[in-house]
Amino acid sequence: MNQPKIAGKQPMPVELEAGKTYAWCSCGHSGSQPFCDGSHKGTGFTPTVVRAEETKTAYMCTCKQTGNPGFCDGSHKGL
């Protein structure tokens, strides 16, 4: 598998807590989007670890095309 599965075409707002780490799904197969549930096994993809610097609402990428892994950069608009 060379390309990730497009899990959604809109960013997902998520409350992140300062100091916590999160595993963002990079393959698109996770059933708990935008986070990893281990579905990447055997795909060649690995989750991207994101550490929250502050407590805030973040807009996480679900299209998996972002240039800023974990976070939406608007790439879904071109799909």
N, C-alpha and C positions, 0 to 999 in steps of 0.2 A: 504494500500500500504506500503510494507516494504522496497522495493528497489526503488531507483530513476530510472527514464527513462534515458537511455543513449542518450543524445541530439547530441553528436558528438564524434568522435574518434581522434580528434586532438585539441590541445589547440588553443584558439582564442587570437590573439594579440589585446590588448586594451590600448589606451592612458589614463592613470590615472593622475589626477591633485592633487597635494599636498594639503592636508587639506580637500578634499572632501570625502564623504562617498558614497559607492556603495552597492546595495543589489544584491548579487550573487544568482542566481537561484540554489537551492539545489535539486529540484524535477525533473528537466529535461523537464518540460512541457511548460516552457515559450516560447513564440514566439519571444522574443527579447533577445535570448541567447548572452552572458552568464549571463545577468541580469534578475531579477525578473520582471514579468508583472502581478503578482497576480494569475497566473494559478494554484498555489499550494493549493488554497482554497479547503478544503475537502479531502486533501491527507494525512494530518498529518505532512507534511514538512513545514518548514519555511525558508525564505531566510537567508543567512549569510551576516551580515553587515561587509564590508571591508572598512577600512579607509586608504587612500593613505598617506603615510608618505612623499613621494617625487613625483614629476612629472616624469613619466617614462612610457615606454611600459612594460606592464605586460602580462604574458601568462596565461589566465584564463582557468580553467578546464571546459570542456563541457561534459566529460564522466560521471561526478558526482561520481567518485570512488576515488578521491584524498584523501590523508591523511592530506592535508593542505588546508582545505576548501576555495574555491575561486580560488586558484592558482594551476596550473598544477604541478604534482609531477612525471609524467611519468606513472601513473597507466594505462592510455589508451593503453600502449604497450602490456599489458597482456590480452586485450579483444579479 
